[in-house]
Amino acid sequence: MQYKILGKDLKVSSIGMGCMGISHAYGKPLTKKEGIYLIHKALDYGYNFFDTAEVYGPYINEEIVGEALKNHHGKVVIATKFGVKLEDGSTGMPIANAKSDIIRKSIEGSLKRLQVDCIDLYYQHRIDPKIAPEEVASLMADLIKEGKISHWGISQVDEIYLRRANAICPVTAIQNRYSMMARDYEKLFPVLEELNIGFVAFSPMANGFLSGKYDKNTKFTTDDYRSKMPQFKADNIDKNKDLINLLASIAEEKKATLAQISMAWMINKKPYIVPIPGTRKAERLQENAKTSEIKLSKQEVKYIDEVLAKINMSEIFLGTKHD
Ligand SMILES: NC(=O)c1ccc[n+]([C@@H]2O[C@H](COP(=O)([O-])OP(=O)(O)OC[C@H]3O[C@@H](n4cnc5c(N)ncnc54)[C@H](OP(=O)(O)O)[C@@H]3O)[C@@H](O)[C@H]2O)c1
């Protein structure tokens, strides 16, 4: 496993582990024991960067991450998120709430469930249009002073909010949707470079679609959020054929898998991009970790970008420009 630095000093594995799917959004949750087993496997494969959120489960995902990593403090980076609840408690669309008293309550709960005194990276999960970025950033500065968090970040953030928040308390990383099928946030690259902020890419494989392992016969249960995603619909399998063919040809040349190439493209593009793929399968954790060793030259990345700009592809979950 290779490592990257987010912001000034947060050293993370160049592939992080997205833990959400252990207990959220991908059908029947795994048991605590199964979740802990997976996280321990990830440690064996060199991952040190683990992503969870208060709202995953809700709460149980943080509990699993906390339990799995309790004997590894100091060697791992745990990221969690505050500031949303789900419209019906456990599923549905996120509703942002960044009131200070809510965040204060959240941090105490997250510290307890994660079994830590200090959270390594604390993200605002969604922007609350009713609360100014300065107010959230100033609370983050207080939490850093109090030793409850060491770094903070913002998820699904735009340039204006990011600049205003960063001016009050430096942001270590953003966490936005980014994959070969969702490149809209490339427009933030110059801002991230100017402000020295990392980019953690969520849903980096377009929810697994870019692995090329799904076809028209793939069926998802209705409680698996992929059942509602356009990229997995039968008609779109044809529409996305050229994209999968592109990945397949590069994968063959590099003796890699499609999943690996889809993420090697982004980790080789910018030194501050870190994808956090999720999986429930230990062998895929290992496959994804090996992405870290794949080298693509500047010319190869540029070639892929040029093809992606021209290629026909479907929408993905909630579109390419929105959360
Ligand atoms: N900030 C936010 O608002 C936000 C939103 C969404 C996600 N996230 C974070 O980002 C992480 C990852 O995002 P995501 O789960 O939405 O998308 P993703 O990582 O692009 O896709 C995960 C899916 O891909 C499949 N997969 C993983 N590796 C694979 C491989 N090598 N070959 C084939 N299929 C593979 C997994 O299926 P199997 O389990 O069957 O392997 C899983 O269904 C989450 O865990 C969460 O931590 C954050």
The ligand as a MOL file (V3000), in Angstrom:
LIG
                    3D

  0  0  0     0  0            999 V3000
M  V30 BEGIN CTAB
M  V30 COUNTS 48 52 0 0 0
M  V30 BEGIN ATOM
M  V30 1 N -19.9860 11.6140 1.8100 0
M  V30 2 C -21.0470 11.0340 1.3230 0
M  V30 3 O -22.1140 11.6240 1.2320 0
M  V30 4 C -20.9510 9.6120 0.8660 0
M  V30 5 C -21.9330 9.0560 0.0210 0
M  V30 6 C -21.7850 7.7290 -0.3920 0
M  V30 7 C -20.6790 6.9900 0.0320 0
M  V30 8 N -19.7620 7.5590 0.8730 0 CHG=1
M  V30 9 C -18.5720 6.8110 1.3400 0
M  V30 10 O -17.9110 6.2560 0.1990 0
M  V30 11 C -17.7640 4.8520 0.3520 0
M  V30 12 C -17.8530 4.1370 -0.9900 0
M  V30 13 O -18.9680 4.5810 -1.7150 0
M  V30 14 P -20.1150 3.6620 -2.3240 0
M  V30 15 O -20.2860 2.4210 -1.5650 0
M  V30 16 O -21.2830 4.5590 -2.4960 0 CHG=-1
M  V30 17 O -19.5680 3.3660 -3.7990 0
M  V30 18 P -18.3770 2.4790 -4.4380 0
M  V30 19 O -17.2650 2.3140 -3.4950 0
M  V30 20 O -18.1320 3.0830 -5.7760 0
M  V30 21 O -19.0930 1.0940 -4.6970 0
M  V30 22 C -19.3090 0.1280 -3.7160 0
M  V30 23 C -19.9310 -1.0640 -4.4010 0
M  V30 24 O -18.9970 -1.5790 -5.3320 0
M  V30 25 C -18.8610 -2.9760 -5.1950 0
M  V30 26 N -17.4170 -3.2610 -5.3330 0
M  V30 27 C -16.4040 -2.8340 -4.5490 0
M  V30 28 N -15.2220 -3.2840 -4.9960 0
M  V30 29 C -15.4980 -4.0150 -6.0800 0
M  V30 30 C -14.6980 -4.7630 -6.9760 0
M  V30 31 N -13.3810 -4.8230 -6.8510 0
M  V30 32 N -15.3190 -5.4170 -7.9980 0
M  V30 33 C -16.6710 -5.3630 -8.1300 0
M  V30 34 N -17.4830 -4.6760 -7.3160 0
M  V30 35 C -16.9000 -4.0220 -6.3020 0
M  V30 36 C -19.3730 -3.3170 -3.8200 0
M  V30 37 O -20.0730 -4.5610 -3.8760 0
M  V30 38 P -19.6420 -5.7930 -2.9390 0
M  V30 39 O -19.9400 -5.3760 -1.5420 0
M  V30 40 O -20.5290 -6.8810 -3.4420 0
M  V30 41 O -18.1960 -6.0230 -3.2200 0
M  V30 42 C -20.3310 -2.1900 -3.4870 0
M  V30 43 O -21.6320 -2.5550 -3.8400 0
M  V30 44 C -18.8740 4.4500 1.3190 0
M  V30 45 O -18.5720 3.2540 1.9930 0
M  V30 46 C -18.9230 5.6390 2.2600 0
M  V30 47 O -17.9490 5.4870 3.2680 0
M  V30 48 C -19.8850 8.8510 1.2770 0
M  V30 END ATOM
M  V30 BEGIN BOND
M  V30 1 1 1 2
M  V30 2 2 2 3
M  V30 3 1 2 4
M  V30 4 1 4 5
M  V30 5 2 4 48
M  V30 6 2 5 6
M  V30 7 1 6 7
M  V30 8 2 7 8
M  V30 9 1 8 9
M  V30 10 1 8 48
M  V30 11 1 9 10
M  V30 12 1 9 46
M  V30 13 1 10 11
M  V30 14 1 11 12
M  V30 15 1 11 44
M  V30 16 1 12 13
M  V30 17 1 13 14
M  V30 18 2 14 15
M  V30 19 1 14 16
M  V30 20 1 14 17
M  V30 21 1 17 18
M  V30 22 2 18 19
M  V30 23 1 18 20
M  V30 24 1 18 21
M  V30 25 1 21 22
M  V30 26 1 22 23
M  V30 27 1 23 24
M  V30 28 1 23 42
M  V30 29 1 24 25
M  V30 30 1 25 26
M  V30 31 1 25 36
M  V30 32 1 26 27
M  V30 33 1 26 35
M  V30 34 2 27 28
M  V30 35 1 28 29
M  V30 36 1 29 30
M  V30 37 2 29 35
M  V30 38 1 30 31
M  V30 39 2 30 32
M  V30 40 1 32 33
M  V30 41 2 33 34
M  V30 42 1 34 35
M  V30 43 1 36 37
M  V30 44 1 36 42
M  V30 45 1 37 38
M  V30 46 2 38 39
M  V30 47 1 38 40
M  V30 48 1 38 41
M  V30 49 1 42 43
M  V30 50 1 44 45
M  V30 51 1 44 46
M  V30 52 1 46 47
M  V30 END BOND
M  V30 END CTAB
M  END
